[in-house]
Each structure stands twice: as structure tokens, then as C-alpha cells.
Amino acid sequence: MAKFLIWGGEGWVAGHLKALLEKQGKEVHTTTVRMQNREAVGALLDEIKPTHVLNAAGSTGRPNVDWCEDHKEDTVRNNVIGTLNLTDCCFERGIHITVFATGCIYAYNDSHPIGGPGFLETDKANFDGSFYSETKAHVEEVMKYYTNCLILRLRMPVSDDLHSRNFVTKIAKYDRVVDIPNSNTILTDLLPASILLAEHKETGIYNFTNPGAISHNEVLKLFKQYVRPDFTWKNFSLEEQAKVIKAGRSNCKLDTTKLENKLAEYNYKVPEIHEAYAACFQRMAAAGVK
């Protein structure tokens, strides 16, 4: 019998995973044990004896990744040492681990321009504009060698509510937004796929977003259409944005061919990002979310 243990138990994505697994009738446990505490991690794994660990822990910063610029040691301990320690402890015990990572390790360039091909799982990270992204890129380079590890790269995750961690909630509160196409992860579409991949003990790196890319303006237009008809917003340039943030922000499109092909083996299809957003906002409206 599958038994799931979710790290980062009080977190946003962890909460969605727990609810989803319980709905599926699976045995699920959560924890807030610090990943870098090897003794505590080992003791919990030996006590619960999970068949699958889902790692949704780590430092993204509050209220955003700018926090990581001023807390570098904490960020390294959580995002690098902790992530590797948990993965290694699982490896020693023959436990499969799924790591919810980030695709915010790339930036558009000459070979991957806006509207051009997306970055592949095998492409080297080329974005180091934020310390958060730098730590995530470094740890992935090491973690990918573990044969018990599935690495799922989320980007700008979106839930069917206006939770404070929701990408839409964040940009809807900004005075001004940049208007650049990006890959996004609609959790309702992708989290069931993460459980499917974990249960089949898939390993390696996957770009874990809906196919395609969508601009901030396109997102907010759909939000206005379905959820908040009186909503308005303003744009500004990357240069103007740089003056009000500490750390740079990754803008990129990820190629999802590998993910789509793998999920097709299990008859699972992830909708294209524009369709996915429309469906997400329709679910919000139906639930009375404003």
C-alpha cells in the first residue's frame, strides 16, 4: 500500500497535495521537521515508513524572493543542504521522493527568444538574477544524480482561490506589472499528475507547467472577464520594475514535450495554458471567489 509523507506540511502546495491524496483515499502524513536536521529526518522516516515522500518545503521568501537576498545562509540551509539531506535520507532507505522545484532558473536569450522554443530539461540554467533562483539551479545539478528522485519544475503556481501565494493574487495587487509571456503551473491540472508520476516511481527532471506561455496582461484580462469585472491594472517596463525590486525575476517559457509524452502513457492530458486559466477562473467564479 502506498503511504505518502509530505514535507513542508503547513505550506500552500503541501496543503493542496494533502487534500488531493485524502480525496483519493490514500494514506497521507505531513511534517514540518526541518529538512537539514538529519537525525530528525531519519527518525521520522523510520517511524512513518512512507513509500513516497513529497517535498514541498523550502525558502521562497516572504512576501517574495527578495527576502532571500538578505537571508542567504537560511536560504542555502533550506534550499540546498535541506533538500539534499532529505533526498539522501530517502535514498538510504529506498524511498521514492518527489521534489517540487522551480523553473525560474532560465531567462529568455538569443536561442530562446520570446515566442521561440522553450527551455528543455537538459538546458543549463542561465538565470542568476536572484539568490533564490541561484540556489535552486545549484541544488538541481546535484540532486538529479539520485536514482530515487523525481524533480518537478513549477513556475508561477496558480490555485482555484485567491490564496496569498497564488501568482494571480500577487500580480492583481501590484500597482503595475510587466507584460511578458511566461510558463505557468495551474495546480488543479498539475498536482494530480505529480501523484501519478510519484506512484509510478518516475525519476529525473520534468518541466512541470501547462503547455505554452501566457503574458501577465492576458492573465489579468481573463481574470477581469471571469472573476472581477471592475478590475484595472497598469504596465511598466523591465527597467522600471528593476528600480523597485531587490532581486531580478525570471521570465521564460519551458518546453513541456517530455512531460506531455510521459503523462500520455498514463492517459493524462494537461490543458494548454490559456484554456487552463479560463477554466481556473470559471471555477473561481462558480465558487463565488471575488
N, C-alpha and C positions, 0 to 999 in steps of 0.2 A: 504493500500500500504506500502510495506517495504521501510524504509528510513534509510540509513546507515551513521554513523558518525565515521570516522577513527581518532583515537588519534595517535600522532607521525607523523603528516601529511607530514613532509618533509623527512621522513625516507625511507630506501630502501624497506623494506617489505610493508610499507604503500603505497608506490608508485605503487607497483605491484597490491596490493588489489584494489586501486582506478581505475587503468586501466582495471582490470578484471570486476569490477562492472559496469563501464561505458560501456564496451563492451557488457555486459548482459542487458544493457538498464535500470539499476537500478539508483534510486536517491541516490547520494553519496556526502557527505561533509567531509572535513578534517579540522583538527585543530592542532595547536602547543601550545595550552593552557597548562600550567604546571599542571600535574595531582594532585600535592599536594596542589594546590590553590583551596580550597573547594568552596569559593564564586564564583570564575571564572568558575569552572567546572559546578556548579549548574546553573549558569546564562546561560551558553552555551547550556546545556541540555534542559533548559526551552525554550530557543529561537528556537533551531532547532527541538526539539521534535522528536528525532530519535526513530525508533522501535528497531534498533540494533546498538550497539557500538562495534567497533573492536579496541582493544587496542594493537597497535604495537609500543608503546613508551617504554622508559626505558633506563637505562645506561648499555651498553655493553663495553664501553670504546673505546678510540681512541689512537693508532691504534688497540689495542686489550684489553683483560680483565686485563692486568697488570695495566692499568690506575686506575682501581677500588681499587687496593691495596693502592694507595696514595690519594684517594678521597673517603674515607669511608662514611663520612656524606652525601655527594652528592649522593652516590650510594644507601644509605639507604632511603634518601628522595625520590629518583626516583623509585627505585625498590620495596620498601616496603610500605612506607607511601603513595606515589602517587598512586600506583597500588590499594591498599586497599581503598583509598579515592574515586577513580573513580568508583570502583566496588560498594562501599556503596552508592554513589550518584545515580548510576543507579538502585540499589535495591530499594531505597526510591521512585523512580519514576516508578517502574515496567518495566524497560528497560532491555532487554537481553544484556549481554556483553560477548564477546569472547576475551580472553586474550591469546596473543601469548607469551607463556612461553618458558622454556628451559628444555631439557632432560639431560643437562650437570650437573646433581646432583648425578650421580652414577659413580662408578669405578668398574672394574672387581674385583671379590673376589672369595673365595673358592666355594661359592654356585652358582656364576655366572662367571665361567672362560671363557676365550677366546674360542669361538666355542661351548660354552654351552648355556643354556637357557637365554633369555633376561630378563631384569628387567620389572616387571609389574607395572601398575599404583598404585597398593596398596603397593608396596615395599617402605620402609623408605629410604630416601636419605642417601647415605653413603659416599658422596664425599664432603669434605670441604677444598680442597686444594687451592681454590681461594675464595676471598671475594665475588666476583660476584656470584659464584655458591651457596655460603652460604646464601646470601640474597634471592636468587631465591627459594631455598629449604624452608626457613623460611616462606616466604610470601605465598607459595603454601599451606602450612599446615593450614593456617588461611583461605585463600581465598576459599578453597574447600567447606566450610560450607555455602557459599552464594548460594541460590537456583536459582539465575538468571545468574549464571556464568559458562561458558564453558572454560576450560583450555587446551590449545593445546601445547604440549611439542615438540618444534622444536629442531633439532640438526644439526649443521654444514650446514646451508642452502646454496643451490646452485641455481643460476638463469641461464637462457639461454644466458647470456652475461658475460663478464669478469669485472663486476662491482667490485669496491674495497672491498665491503662487502661480495662478493661471496667467499665461502670456497675454491673453486678451485683456484681463483685468489690469495688468501693468500698463500696457500701451494706451488703454482707454483713459487712464489717469494722468498721462503725461500732458504737459502743456502743448508740446509739439513732438512729432515723430518723423523719423526718416522714412523715405518710401523706396525700399529696396526689396526685391524678391528673395525669399528665404525658404528653406525646407522647414516644415513644422511637424510636430507629433500630436495628433489628436488621440488622447488617451483611450477613449471609448473604442477606437479602431485597433490600437496597437497593443494595449495591455493584455487582452485575451490571447494575442499572438505570442506574447512573451511567455505566458504559461504553457502554451502549446509547444514552443521550442524547448523550454526547460524540461517538460515531461518527456520529450523525445531525446533529451540529453545532447542537444546540438551544442557545438562549441565554435569558437572563433569570433570574428568581429562582423557585426551587421550594422549598416546604416538603418536606423530604426525610426523612420519618418514616413509620412504619407507620400506617395509618388508626386513629383512635380515641385514647384515653388510658387509662393504667393507673396505679393507685396503687402506692406502694412496698410496701405490705402485700400487695397482690395479686401483685406480682412475687416477693416473698420466700416467699409461700405456694406458688407454683408451683415455686420453687427447692427448697423443702423437700420437696414432693411427688415431684419427679423426680430431684433430684441429691443432696441431703443431708438425709435423713430426721430426723436428730437436731438440725437447725438451729433455733435460737431467736433472737428479737430483741425489742427494746423500742421503743416510740414516745416521741416528745416533741413539743411544740408548736413552731410557728414562733418564738414569743417565746423559748422555751428554747434553740432552735437558734441564734438571733441572738447569744446570750451566748458561744458557743464558736467562732464563725467571724468572720473579718475582713470578708469581703465577703458581700453578700446573694446569694441563689440565685434564679434564675428558675424559676417554676412556671407552666406554661401548656399549653394544647392548641393545636396547629397544624391548620389546615384543609388536608387533602390532596387536595381535589377536583381542583385543577389538575394535580397530579402523576398522579393516577389516570387522568384523561382523556387526558393525553399518552401515558402508558405503554400505555393501551388501544389506541392507534394502532399499537403495535408488538407487540400481543398479549401484553403482560407485565402480570401482576397481583401486587400486593403484599398479603400477608395482613394481616388485622386484628390489632392489637397483642396481644390476649390469646391468639389462636391462634398467633401468631408466637412468643411467649415459650414456650408449651407445646412447640412444635416445636423451638425452640432448646435447651431443657433436655432434651428427649428425645434430641437429637443429642449433647449433653454426656454424658448417662448412658450412651448406647451406646458412646461413646469412652472410657468409664471415668474421666471427669473427676469429681473429688470436691470 
